[in-house]
Amino acid sequence: MTKRPVDPKKAAAGHKGGKRTAKKYGKRYMRRLGSWGGHRTRSTYQLVPVDLNDFAMVHRETGQVKAFLSGKPVTKEIS
């Protein structure tokens, strides 16, 4: 995945909105929200070993490589 540059004003607005949401709903809800995201990611992608010391996040249905845990750019598909 490539990181896109974010406008500083948008980043500040996102930070402010996240803080407000956390304050409104509390830590328990935010933990559950993170857990739901983790479960969704786990059900959508699988980790596949690549080379000797890296893993790729591969979409379970399409087989498309989405990211490498090492952070290197995605240039090829793994079957």
Order of alpha helices (4+ residues) and beta strands (2+ residues): alpha-beta-beta-beta
